[in-house]
Amino acid sequence: EPLAAALGANLDIEGPKGRMIVDIGGGTTDVAVVSMNGVAISSSINVAGLAFDDAIARYIRRKHGGIIGQNTAEDIKIQIGSVYPRQEDIAMIAKGRDAKNGTPREIEILSSEIYQVLSRPARMIADEVLSVMEDTSPELVGDIAANGITLTGGASQVWGMDLLLSERTGIKCVIADDPESCVAFGCGKSLGWINHMNEGPI
């Protein structure tokens, strides 16, 4: 999947230079260093977009006594969610129901609250990126420092994800164009390799 994401993000993976891809999807975050049309090192953790949504829903029930659905939690994440401090606090109204009596309820949520909620899972992703980097050869790390880190996947668009990873790694991070579709685009591009693959089971 990280290799497909790298292809979809139009990274040059054919040469010996190492490139790091961080694919933050719905269920998992995949971190990989790709080089010479292959994966030099990779890792995966079960912390990604759905973990963000679940954390938001749990917080609203615990803090505000309200119950919201998965779609509402995702809307909150997209509209006011952040994993890096914003200069200005913004708010939105979330519609759900009261946890005690089940009646409809509207809850005002601040972006500063959601930042606190998402900080822990975002740190886990940053820690995984650092862990992969520690296990990568110094030569490839030098390439990554020069080329930067590419972020793909829908959850990479949570506000401040690129800023957080840049701060933690000291390396510039860039969100790919159309990050949600990079893996699909990469799978399509990989069809061009079929005639060059060896026959036999995989």
C-alpha positions as a Markdown table, in Angstrom:
| # | Residue | x | y | z |
|---|---|---|---|---|
| 1 | Glu | 0.0 | 0.0 | 0.0 |
| 2 | Pro | 2.8 | 2.6 | 0.7 |
| 3 | Leu | 4.4 | 1.7 | -2.6 |
| 4 | Ala | 1.1 | 2.2 | -4.4 |
| 5 | Ala | 0.7 | 5.5 | -2.5 |
| 6 | Ala | 4.1 | 6.6 | -3.6 |
| 7 | Leu | 3.3 | 5.8 | -7.2 |
| 8 | Gly | 0.0 | 7.7 | -7.0 |
| 9 | Ala | 1.8 | 10.7 | -5.5 |
| 10 | Asn | 4.1 | 10.7 | -8.5 |
| 11 | Leu | 7.3 | 10.1 | -6.5 |
| 12 | Asp | 10.4 | 9.0 | -8.3 |
| 13 | Ile | 10.9 | 5.6 | -6.8 |
| 14 | Glu | 13.0 | 4.0 | -9.5 |
| 15 | Gly | 16.3 | 5.4 | -8.5 |
| 16 | Pro | 18.5 | 4.7 | -5.5 |
| 17 | Lys | 17.4 | 7.8 | -3.6 |
| 18 | Gly | 15.2 | 7.0 | -0.7 |
| 19 | Arg | 11.8 | 8.6 | -0.2 |
| 20 | Met | 9.5 | 8.4 | 2.8 |
| 21 | Ile | 5.8 | 8.0 | 2.4 |
| 22 | Val | 3.3 | 8.3 | 5.3 |
| 23 | Asp | -0.1 | 7.0 | 4.3 |
| 24 | Ile | -2.7 | 8.0 | 7.0 |
| 25 | Gly | -5.8 | 6.2 | 5.9 |
| 26 | Gly | -9.0 | 5.2 | 7.7 |
| 27 | Gly | -7.9 | 2.2 | 9.8 |
| 28 | Thr | -4.1 | 2.2 | 9.6 |
| 29 | Thr | -1.2 | 4.5 | 9.1 |
| 30 | Asp | 1.5 | 3.0 | 6.9 |
| 31 | Val | 5.0 | 4.4 | 7.0 |
| 32 | Ala | 7.6 | 3.3 | 4.5 |
| 33 | Val | 10.9 | 4.2 | 2.8 |
| 34 | Val | 10.8 | 3.4 | -0.9 |
| 35 | Ser | 13.8 | 3.1 | -3.2 |
| 36 | Met | 14.7 | 1.1 | -6.4 |
| 37 | Asn | 11.1 | 0.3 | -7.1 |
| 38 | Gly | 10.7 | -1.4 | -3.7 |
| 39 | Val | 10.2 | -0.9 | 0.0 |
| 40 | Ala | 13.4 | -0.6 | 1.9 |
| 41 | Ile | 11.6 | -0.5 | 5.3 |
| 42 | Ser | 8.1 | -0.1 | 6.5 |
| 43 | Ser | 5.8 | -0.2 | 9.5 |
| 44 | Ser | 2.1 | 0.0 | 10.2 |
| 45 | Ile | 0.0 | 1.0 | 13.2 |
| 46 | Asn | -3.8 | 0.9 | 13.8 |
| 47 | Val | -4.1 | 4.6 | 14.4 |
| 48 | Ala | -5.6 | 6.7 | 11.7 |
| 49 | Gly | -8.7 | 8.5 | 10.7 |
| 50 | Leu | -11.2 | 6.2 | 12.4 |
| 51 | Ala | -9.2 | 6.5 | 15.6 |
| 52 | Phe | -9.5 | 10.3 | 15.4 |
| 53 | Asp | -13.3 | 9.9 | 14.9 |
| 54 | Asp | -13.7 | 7.5 | 17.8 |
| 55 | Ala | -11.7 | 9.8 | 20.1 |
| 56 | Ile | -13.9 | 12.8 | 19.3 |
| 57 | Ala | -17.1 | 10.8 | 19.9 |
| 58 | Arg | -15.8 | 9.5 | 23.3 |
| 59 | Tyr | -14.8 | 13.0 | 24.3 |
| 60 | Ile | -18.1 | 14.6 | 23.5 |
| 61 | Arg | -20.0 | 11.9 | 25.5 |
| 62 | Arg | -17.6 | 12.2 | 28.5 |
| 63 | Lys | -17.2 | 16.0 | 28.5 |
| 64 | His | -20.5 | 17.3 | 27.1 |
| 65 | Gly | -22.9 | 14.4 | 27.9 |
| 66 | Gly | -23.9 | 14.1 | 24.2 |
| 67 | Ile | -23.9 | 11.2 | 21.8 |
| 68 | Ile | -22.9 | 11.7 | 18.2 |
| 69 | Gly | -22.6 | 9.4 | 15.2 |
| 70 | Gln | -19.5 | 8.5 | 13.2 |
| 71 | Asn | -20.4 | 10.9 | 10.4 |
| 72 | Thr | -20.8 | 13.8 | 12.8 |
| 73 | Ala | -17.5 | 13.0 | 14.5 |
| 74 | Glu | -15.8 | 13.0 | 11.0 |
| 75 | Asp | -17.4 | 16.3 | 10.2 |
| 76 | Ile | -16.0 | 17.8 | 13.4 |
| 77 | Lys | -12.5 | 16.4 | 12.5 |
| 78 | Ile | -12.7 | 17.9 | 9.0 |
| 79 | Gln | -14.1 | 21.3 | 9.9 |
| 80 | Ile | -12.3 | 22.2 | 13.2 |
| 81 | Gly | -10.0 | 19.3 | 14.0 |
| 82 | Ser | -6.3 | 19.9 | 14.3 |
| 83 | Val | -3.2 | 18.2 | 15.5 |
| 84 | Tyr | -1.2 | 21.4 | 15.8 |
| 85 | Pro | -2.1 | 24.6 | 17.7 |
| 86 | Arg | -4.1 | 27.0 | 15.7 |
| 87 | Gln | -3.6 | 30.7 | 16.0 |
| 88 | Glu | -7.4 | 31.3 | 16.4 |
| 89 | Asp | -10.0 | 29.2 | 18.2 |
| 90 | Ile | -12.9 | 28.3 | 16.0 |
| 91 | Ala | -16.2 | 26.7 | 16.9 |
| 92 | Met | -19.0 | 24.6 | 15.3 |
| 93 | Ile | -22.3 | 23.2 | 16.4 |
| 94 | Ala | -22.6 | 19.4 | 16.5 |
| 95 | Lys | -26.1 | 17.8 | 16.4 |
| 96 | Gly | -26.7 | 14.6 | 18.5 |
| 97 | Arg | -28.7 | 13.4 | 21.4 |
| 98 | Asp | -28.5 | 13.8 | 25.1 |
| 99 | Ala | -26.8 | 10.8 | 26.8 |
| 100 | Lys | -29.2 | 10.9 | 29.7 |
| 101 | Asn | -32.7 | 11.2 | 28.2 |
| 102 | Gly | -32.1 | 10.7 | 24.5 |
| 103 | Thr | -33.6 | 14.0 | 23.4 |
| 104 | Pro | -32.1 | 15.9 | 20.4 |
| 105 | Arg | -29.3 | 18.2 | 21.4 |
| 106 | Glu | -26.9 | 20.8 | 19.9 |
| 107 | Ile | -23.4 | 21.0 | 21.3 |
| 108 | Glu | -20.9 | 23.8 | 20.6 |
| 109 | Ile | -17.4 | 22.4 | 20.1 |
| 110 | Leu | -14.2 | 24.4 | 20.1 |
| 111 | Ser | -11.2 | 23.6 | 17.9 |
| 112 | Ser | -9.0 | 23.9 | 21.0 |
| 113 | Glu | -10.9 | 21.0 | 22.5 |
| 114 | Ile | -10.5 | 18.8 | 19.5 |
| 115 | Tyr | -6.8 | 19.6 | 19.4 |
| 116 | Gln | -6.4 | 18.2 | 22.9 |
| 117 | Val | -8.4 | 15.1 | 21.8 |
| 118 | Leu | -6.4 | 14.4 | 18.7 |
| 119 | Ser | -3.0 | 15.2 | 20.2 |
| 120 | Arg | -2.4 | 11.7 | 21.6 |
| 121 | Pro | -3.2 | 9.6 | 18.4 |
| 122 | Ala | -1.3 | 12.2 | 16.3 |
| 123 | Arg | 1.8 | 11.8 | 18.6 |
| 124 | Met | 1.6 | 8.0 | 18.1 |
| 125 | Ile | 1.8 | 8.5 | 14.3 |
| 126 | Ala | 4.7 | 10.9 | 14.7 |
| 127 | Asp | 6.4 | 8.4 | 17.0 |
| 128 | Glu | 6.0 | 5.6 | 14.4 |
| 129 | Val | 7.5 | 7.9 | 11.7 |
| 130 | Leu | 10.5 | 8.5 | 14.0 |
| 131 | Ser | 10.8 | 4.8 | 14.8 |
| 132 | Val | 11.0 | 3.9 | 11.1 |
| 133 | Met | 13.6 | 6.6 | 10.5 |
| 134 | Glu | 15.7 | 5.2 | 13.3 |
| 135 | Asp | 15.8 | 1.8 | 11.6 |
| 136 | Thr | 16.6 | 3.3 | 8.2 |
| 137 | Ser | 20.1 | 3.4 | 6.9 |
| 138 | Pro | 22.0 | 6.8 | 7.3 |
| 139 | Glu | 22.3 | 7.1 | 3.5 |
| 140 | Leu | 18.5 | 6.8 | 2.9 |
| 141 | Val | 17.8 | 9.2 | 5.9 |
| 142 | Gly | 20.0 | 11.7 | 4.2 |
| 143 | Asp | 18.0 | 11.3 | 1.0 |
| 144 | Ile | 14.7 | 11.8 | 3.0 |
| 145 | Ala | 16.1 | 14.9 | 4.6 |
| 146 | Ala | 16.8 | 16.3 | 1.1 |
| 147 | Asn | 13.6 | 15.2 | -0.6 |
| 148 | Gly | 11.2 | 15.6 | 2.3 |
| 149 | Ile | 8.4 | 13.4 | 3.6 |
| 150 | Thr | 5.2 | 12.9 | 1.5 |
| 151 | Leu | 1.8 | 12.5 | 3.3 |
| 152 | Thr | -1.1 | 10.6 | 1.6 |
| 153 | Gly | -4.4 | 9.3 | 2.8 |
| 154 | Gly | -7.6 | 11.1 | 3.8 |
| 155 | Ala | -6.5 | 11.7 | 7.4 |
| 156 | Ser | -3.3 | 13.4 | 6.3 |
| 157 | Gln | -5.5 | 16.4 | 5.6 |
| 158 | Val | -6.4 | 17.0 | 9.3 |
| 159 | Trp | -5.2 | 20.5 | 10.0 |
| 160 | Gly | -1.6 | 20.7 | 11.1 |
| 161 | Met | -0.5 | 17.1 | 10.4 |
| 162 | Asp | 2.3 | 18.2 | 8.1 |
| 163 | Leu | 3.3 | 20.9 | 10.6 |
| 164 | Leu | 3.4 | 18.3 | 13.4 |
| 165 | Leu | 5.5 | 15.8 | 11.5 |
| 166 | Ser | 7.9 | 18.5 | 10.3 |
| 167 | Glu | 8.4 | 19.7 | 13.8 |
| 168 | Arg | 9.0 | 16.3 | 15.2 |
| 169 | Thr | 11.3 | 15.1 | 12.5 |
| 170 | Gly | 13.0 | 18.3 | 11.5 |
| 171 | Ile | 12.2 | 17.4 | 7.8 |
| 172 | Lys | 9.9 | 19.2 | 5.5 |
| 173 | Cys | 6.5 | 17.4 | 5.0 |
| 174 | Val | 4.3 | 17.8 | 2.0 |
| 175 | Ile | 0.7 | 16.6 | 1.5 |
| 176 | Ala | 0.3 | 15.0 | -1.9 |
| 177 | Asp | -2.2 | 16.2 | -4.4 |
| 178 | Asp | -5.5 | 14.4 | -4.0 |
| 179 | Pro | -4.1 | 12.4 | -1.0 |
| 180 | Glu | -7.3 | 10.3 | -0.7 |
| 181 | Ser | -6.9 | 8.8 | -4.1 |
| 182 | Cys | -3.1 | 8.2 | -4.2 |
| 183 | Val | -3.3 | 4.5 | -3.4 |
| 184 | Ala | -6.0 | 3.9 | -6.0 |
| 185 | Phe | -4.0 | 5.9 | -8.6 |
| 186 | Gly | -0.9 | 3.9 | -7.7 |
| 187 | Cys | -2.7 | 0.6 | -8.1 |
| 188 | Gly | -3.7 | 1.7 | -11.6 |
| 189 | Lys | -0.2 | 2.7 | -12.5 |
| 190 | Ser | 1.2 | -0.6 | -11.2 |
| 191 | Leu | -0.8 | -2.4 | -14.0 |
| 192 | Gly | 1.9 | -1.1 | -16.3 |
| 193 | Trp | 4.4 | -3.3 | -14.6 |
| 194 | Ile | 2.5 | -6.6 | -15.2 |
| 195 | Asn | 4.5 | -7.5 | -18.4 |
| 196 | His | 7.7 | -7.1 | -16.5 |
| 197 | Met | 6.8 | -9.3 | -13.5 |
| 198 | Asn | 7.9 | -12.9 | -13.1 |
| 199 | Glu | 5.2 | -15.5 | -13.5 |
| 200 | Gly | 4.1 | -17.5 | -10.5 |
| 201 | Pro | 2.2 | -17.2 | -7.3 |
| 202 | Ile | 2.7 | -14.2 | -5.0 |
